[in-house]
Amino acid sequence: MTALTDRTDDRWDDGLIARSRPKAVEAAEGAEGDGEGNEGDEGDEALVRAVSGAGSDGGKAAAPPLSREARALRARLDALRQLVGLSRTRLDGKTLAEAGRVLDEAAARRGLSPQHTVVAIAGATGSGKSTLFNSLAGVQISETGLRRPTTAAPIACSWSDGAAGLLDRLEIPGRLRRRPRETSEAEALRGMVLVDLPDLDSAVGAHRDHVDRVLALVDAVVWVVDPEKYADAVLHERYLRPLAGHAEVTFVVLNQVDRLPGESADLVLDDLRRLLDEDGIALGEHGEPGATVLGLSALTGEGVGELRELLGQFTQEKGAATRRISADVDRAAVRLRPLYVAAGHSGPEIGEAARAEFEDRLAEAVGAYAAGLAAERAWRRNAGKACGTPWLRLWRWYESRRAPRTLSGLAALAAIGGRGTPVPEAPVEEEVTARQKVEQAVRAVADEAVTGLPEPWAQAVRETAVRGAERLPEALDELAVTLGAAVAVPTVKPPRPAWWPAAVLGQAAMTLLQIFGGMWLVGQIIGVLEPQLMPPVLLMVAGIVGGPLVEWACSIAARGPARRYGQDAEQKLRQAAAGCGRARVLEPVAAELLRYREVREQYAAVAAGGTRLSTTRH
């Protein structure tokens, strides 16, 4: 032991302080404030010095290297921290509160002494947990008696120095911190901090609050039950069943077996194991990891030595804190699973079919096909103007000059001539793009993207798609007005094929034949030339027939280039609409799905350690 045990003026150096104190003082141990007086203050200061590590090593011993289980737990905690960070803006705070609490408690526990194991003794009224606590300590520390509740506040007993930080975390004041009797049996429990809790079924609400608070912070729990109340619903439904995943840091002790005659103790133990199995608690039988179940009598000492031996081995393993935190992470992962994992959903993404359908809907909404047809007609019209007969082109020019080009022009002429009321101008369509088609396209691609996603993330993807589509119809309108009009009525003449000059030259030759034949015929009529009717007539007929033939041949040859020009124009408008849709909808949705994949990978890392750690106690 440390030099502290050699001090004869310490009130608690031999573990007998509880027996030397008056009963009235013990009954007041549940009060919040510390006792007044110099003697009490000196005792508290001595206790703090001892438990804080003012012993042989001063609390400065080098930390042992991390075990495999501790390294695995550190990786899971890092993944859980990243998971919470990535999900904070997608999930509400209440949903992530449990995971945040686990991270906070894990950080607090890992920052304290790894050489100590904090074990709580919990039980219902009259189960004898305080008697068991005193029996393990070898000294009367916790008051026992018929009055209920007897234990009003948690009382701690530490078998070694350096546990002050752990006890501060449990909010156990210095006046309720004890040391055991120094015996050879106590040496086996070095490193253990035993905490006696109030009754979990106490009628005093503050006592139950103490139990719930400490149980969430200790490394292991010894549940003490008695033959009369071992099947109590409060114990099983409120405590054991929710903590079923903490089986490896759980001891269930059937106390008062001395009251059971013959084989009754074995029968009650078997029934207790059955109830624990129904609660989902794995039992550490046949060398398997799980909860330890045994019977004993704290009053007579029967079985207490076996429990002391198990607790000693459990403490020396120094893995209880790791197992406890790992079990907390397991429980948090189970609760978070519906938020990150959906049945049958391997990996969310927007499929190629959904992308193509989305782009097709946008192209339809922006009128890409109609614009392509208009561009094709414009190309063919330009070809007709270039390759048509001069007389036909002259007639078309005359008609275009004679007729008004728009309804507004016709209305103006009618108003000037006084031939009726003005014709109203056709109303300009406010939305070129059909808004409903755009909304349907966005809704369809969002539904495809969220297929199989957990509801919170599906909702986030839908909201992202809706936000991106807020100004999409207006952007497509602008494309339809600018690019669509430029495609349908190009300001620059479309490119001409290589055969175009030859067709124009042929048309010019046919026109010259007509003019030459006509002049020849006129010359004969006025007597300038000799009368030869047939040659000029043949020349004129050749020119008259040849011109339309050249125009017809050009129209046939122009179909292919015109179609390709229209398809190119349609593709330009389609690509522009698709690019607008990708930038505003598809890319934000893909980014949201990428975030979900990241958080799912982090969740997989958190849940990957859900298998039981190898903690078999021999």
Secondary structure, 3 states (H helix, E strand, C coil): CCHHHHCCCCCCCCCCHHHHCCHHHHHCCCCCCCCCCHHHHHHHHHHHHHHCCCCCCCCCCCCCCCCHHHHHHHHHHHHHHHHHHHHCCCCCHHHHHHHHHHHHHHHHHHCCCCCCEEEEEEECCCCCHHHHHHHHHCCCCCCCCCCCCCCCCCEEEECCCCCHHHHHHCCCCHHHEECCCCCHHHHCCCCEEEEECCCCCCCCHHHHHHHHHHHCCCCEEEEEECCCCCCCHHHHHHHHCCCHHHHHHEEEEECCHHHCCCCHHHHHHHHHHHHHHHCCCCECCCCCCCEEEEECCCCCCCCHHHHHHHHHHHHHHCCHHHHHHHHHHHHHHHHHHHHHCCCCCCCCCCCHHHHHHHHHHHHHHHCHHHHHHHHHHHHHHHHHHHHCCHHHHHHHHHHHHHCCCCHHHHHHHHHHHCCCCCCCCCCCCCCCCCHHHHHHHHHHHHHHHCCCCCHHHHHHHHHHHHHHCCCHHHHHHHHHHHHHHHHHCCCCCCCCCCCHHHHHHHHHHHHHHHHHHHHHHHHHHCCCCCCCCHHHHHHHHHHHHHHHHHHHHHHHHHHHHHHHHHHHHHHHHHHHHHHHHHHHHHHHHHHHHHHHHHHHHHHHHHHHCCCCCCCCCC
